[in-house]
Amino acid sequence: MFFRARQFEFVFPRPALVMGIVNVTPDSFSDGGKFFKTAAAVAHGLTLAAQGAEILDIGGESTRPGAVPVSEAEELRRVIPVIEQLAAETKAVLSIDTLKPAVARAALAAGAGIVNDVGAGRDERDDRAMWRAVAAAGAGYICMHAQGPPATMQKNPVYADVVGEVAAFFRERLEKLNAAGVAADQVVFDPGIGFGKTLEHNLQLLAGLERFVTLNRPVLLGVSRKSFLEKFSGAGLNERLPASLACATLAIGDGVQIIRTHDAGETVQAIRIAEAILNRKQDA
């Protein structure tokens, strides 16, 4: 199995990829405002890459629960200069985290190789435009499951079988992506922890990650610093790294290939030792 994102190819099995988060926003749940200026965002991206992040995920619109959308023009103003500068200064694959096809197209033109689409499945018109942009560029595409838009997604999400429903969503999306010209080897699945899910839904998805791995596409897990972790430990926003790493290392054991994180250096350390142990177990 391999993952293709324009000129980049990742052949699996291989060490798990770490995706570092670069929020060029004033209101993201974890570090909103900290890297809002272009120079700060670029410096942060370069630091994440130096710590071992092979993918940098650049976003200009917060998708936290209750987030208010920003205009297309404002999102472009935030992210394009960051992508252009990082493309010139790092070998990491750049990912654009966006809901908007026009932003995706501009980001790909500026040097991005992946579209991280948290809206994959809510608006057929936007989906088709997004998929056409991905197909035309030969870009990677992260297909994330979410129940509802960020502004309302946490208002009473309901599933009969959250793992089964998310797996069915991935299969259905892959068929539509293929029909739109996006090849299977361009696609990564993300179960969307915290995106229209209760605490119990999140736990069921984390316990069922192997179901998604069997779909024969790379699986991305993003749990870094998310609020559901606080319900177990009482840890505040900036104290959730241990819980985030616990989820990441368990996910590696289940076959997840990409970990999205705010804390690249610590995550690389944790998953590399987890991989070393798992490899010894397989050799025994």
C-alpha positions in Angstrom: 0.0 0.0 0.0 1.2 3.5 -0.8 0.1 7.1 -0.5 0.8 9.5 -3.3 0.7 13.3 -2.9 1.9 15.0 -6.1 5.6 14.3 -6.3 5.7 12.6 -2.9 5.2 8.9 -2.4 5.1 7.0 0.9 5.2 3.2 0.8 3.7 1.2 3.7 4.7 -0.5 5.8 7.2 2.1 7.0 7.6 4.2 10.2 4.4 6.1 10.9 4.2 9.7 9.5 3.9 12.6 11.9 1.8 15.5 10.7 2.6 18.8 12.6 -0.2 21.3 13.0 0.3 24.9 12.0 -2.7 27.0 12.9 -2.7 30.4 11.2 -5.8 31.5 13.2 -6.7 33.7 16.1 -9.3 31.2 17.6 -8.1 27.6 17.2 -8.8 25.7 20.4 -5.2 25.0 21.4 -2.9 27.6 20.1 -5.1 30.2 18.4 -3.3 33.5 17.9 0.1 32.1 18.8 1.2 31.6 15.2 -1.3 34.0 13.5 1.4 36.2 11.9 3.1 34.7 8.8 6.6 34.8 10.2 5.6 33.1 13.4 3.7 30.4 11.5 6.6 29.7 9.1 9.0 29.5 12.0 6.7 27.1 13.8 6.4 24.9 10.7 10.2 24.8 10.3 10.5 23.8 14.0 8.0 21.0 13.6 9.8 19.7 10.6 13.1 19.8 12.4 11.5 17.7 15.2 10.5 15.0 12.7 7.2 16.1 11.2 7.2 14.8 7.6 3.9 16.6 6.9 2.9 20.1 7.9 -0.9 20.8 8.1 -1.6 24.5 7.6 -5.0 25.9 8.4 -6.5 29.4 8.3 -9.9 28.7 9.7 -10.6 27.1 13.0 -12.7 23.9 13.0 -13.1 23.6 16.8 -16.7 23.0 18.0 -18.7 26.2 17.7 -16.2 27.9 15.4 -17.4 30.8 13.2 -16.5 30.5 9.5 -14.1 33.0 8.0 -14.4 34.4 4.5 -12.5 32.9 1.6 -10.5 36.1 1.1 -9.4 36.1 4.7 -8.5 32.4 4.7 -6.4 32.9 1.6 -4.7 35.9 3.2 -3.7 33.8 6.2 -2.4 30.6 4.6 -1.0 31.3 1.1 2.1 33.3 2.3 2.8 30.6 4.9 2.6 27.8 2.3 4.7 29.7 -0.2 7.5 30.3 2.3 7.4 26.8 3.8 7.5 25.3 0.3 10.7 27.2 -0.3 12.3 26.3 3.0 11.4 22.8 3.9 11.2 19.3 2.3 8.2 18.4 4.4 4.9 17.7 2.5 2.6 20.7 3.0 -1.1 20.1 3.6 -3.9 22.6 3.4 -6.6 22.2 6.1 -9.6 23.8 4.5 -13.3 23.4 3.7 -13.2 25.6 0.7 -12.3 24.4 -2.8 -11.0 27.8 -3.9 -8.6 27.8 -0.9 -7.5 24.3 -1.8 -6.8 25.2 -5.4 -4.7 28.3 -4.4 -2.8 26.3 -1.8 -2.0 23.6 -4.3 -0.7 26.3 -6.7 1.4 27.7 -3.9 3.1 24.4 -3.2 0.8 22.3 -1.0 0.7 18.5 -1.8 -2.2 17.4 0.3 -5.8 18.7 0.9 -7.0 17.9 4.4 -10.8 18.1 4.0 -12.8 18.1 7.2 -15.9 18.7 5.2 -15.8 15.5 3.1 -19.4 14.5 3.0 -21.6 17.4 3.9 -22.0 19.4 0.7 -22.0 17.5 -2.6 -21.5 20.7 -4.7 -18.4 21.7 -2.7 -17.2 18.0 -2.6 -17.2 17.8 -6.4 -15.3 21.1 -6.7 -12.8 20.0 -4.1 -12.3 16.6 -5.7 -11.8 18.1 -9.1 -9.0 20.3 -7.7 -7.4 17.3 -6.0 -7.6 15.2 -9.2 -6.2 17.9 -11.4 -3.2 18.4 -9.1 -2.6 14.7 -8.4 -2.7 15.8 -4.7 -3.1 13.7 -1.6 -6.6 13.9 0.0 -7.5 13.3 3.6 -11.1 12.3 3.8 -12.3 13.1 7.4 -15.6 12.0 8.8 -17.7 14.6 10.6 -21.3 14.8 11.6 -22.4 18.3 10.9 -20.4 21.6 10.4 -18.1 22.9 13.2 -20.6 25.4 14.4 -23.2 22.7 15.4 -21.5 19.4 15.2 -21.4 18.8 19.0 -25.1 19.4 19.5 -26.4 15.9 20.3 -24.5 13.7 17.8 -26.3 10.4 17.4 -25.1 7.0 15.9 -26.5 3.5 16.0 -23.0 2.1 15.4 -20.4 4.8 15.2 -17.5 2.5 14.0 -19.7 0.8 11.4 -21.2 4.0 10.1 -17.8 5.7 9.8 -16.4 2.7 8.0 -19.4 2.7 5.6 -18.8 6.4 5.0 -15.2 5.8 4.0 -16.2 3.1 1.5 -18.9 5.3 0.0 -16.6 8.3 -0.2 -13.8 6.3 -1.9 -16.2 5.2 -4.6 -17.3 8.8 -5.2 -13.7 10.0 -5.2 -12.6 7.4 -7.7 -15.5 8.4 -9.9 -14.4 12.0 -9.7 -10.8 11.1 -10.8 -9.1 10.8 -7.4 -7.3 7.5 -7.3 -7.4 5.3 -4.2 -3.6 5.8 -3.7 -4.2 9.5 -3.2 -6.7 9.0 -0.3 -6.2 8.8 3.5 -9.0 8.2 6.0 -9.5 10.2 9.2 -12.3 9.0 11.6 -12.6 12.6 12.9 -12.3 12.2 16.6 -14.3 15.0 18.3 -16.1 16.1 15.1 -19.7 15.4 15.8 -18.9 12.7 18.4 -19.6 12.3 22.1 -17.0 11.0 24.6 -18.3 7.5 24.2 -18.3 7.8 20.4 -14.6 8.9 20.5 -13.7 5.9 22.7 -15.5 3.5 20.5 -13.7 4.8 17.4 -10.3 4.6 19.2 -11.1 1.0 20.2 -12.2 0.2 16.6 -9.3 1.7 14.6 -8.4 -1.7 13.2 -11.7 -1.7 11.3 -10.5 1.3 9.3 -7.0 0.0 8.7 -8.5 -3.1 7.0 -10.0 -0.8 4.3 -6.5 -0.8 2.7 -5.9 3.0 2.9 -3.7 4.8 5.3 -5.5 6.0 8.4 -4.8 9.3 10.1 -5.5 9.9 13.8 -5.9 13.4 15.3 -6.5 13.5 19.0 -3.8 16.0 20.0 -4.9 18.0 23.1 -8.6 17.5 22.4 -11.1 18.2 25.0 -12.4 14.7 25.5 -9.0 13.8 27.1 -9.8 16.2 30.0 -12.8 14.1 31.0 -10.4 11.3 32.2 -7.6 13.2 33.8 -9.0 16.7 34.5 -5.9 18.0 32.6 -6.2 21.5 31.2 -5.5 22.4 27.6 -1.8 22.5 27.9 -1.5 19.5 30.1 -2.9 16.8 27.7 0.3 15.7 26.1 0.5 12.4 28.1 -3.0 11.5 27.2 -2.4 12.4 23.5 0.7 10.2 23.4 -1.2 7.3 25.0 -3.8 7.4 22.2 -1.1 7.8 19.5 1.0 4.8 20.6 -2.0 2.6 21.0 -3.1 3.7 17.5 0.3 2.7 16.1 -0.3 -0.8 17.6 -3.6 -1.0 15.7 -1.9 -0.1 12.4 -2.6 3.6 12.1 0.0 5.2 9.7 -0.3 9.0 10.3 -0.5 10.9 13.6 -1.6 14.5 13.5 -0.2 16.5 16.5 0.7 19.9 18.0 3.8 18.2 19.6 5.9 16.7 16.9 9.1 16.0 18.8 7.4 14.2 21.7 5.1 12.3 19.3 8.0 11.1 17.2 9.8 9.8 20.3 6.8 8.0 21.6 5.7 6.3 18.3 9.3 5.3 17.4 9.7 3.3 20.6 6.3 1.8 20.2 7.2 0.7 16.7 10.5 -0.8 17.9 8.7 -2.9 20.5 6.0 -4.0 18.1 8.7 -5.0 15.6 10.4 -7.2 18.2 7.0 -8.8 19.1 6.5 -9.7 15.5 10.0 -11.1 15.2 9.6 -13.3 18.3 
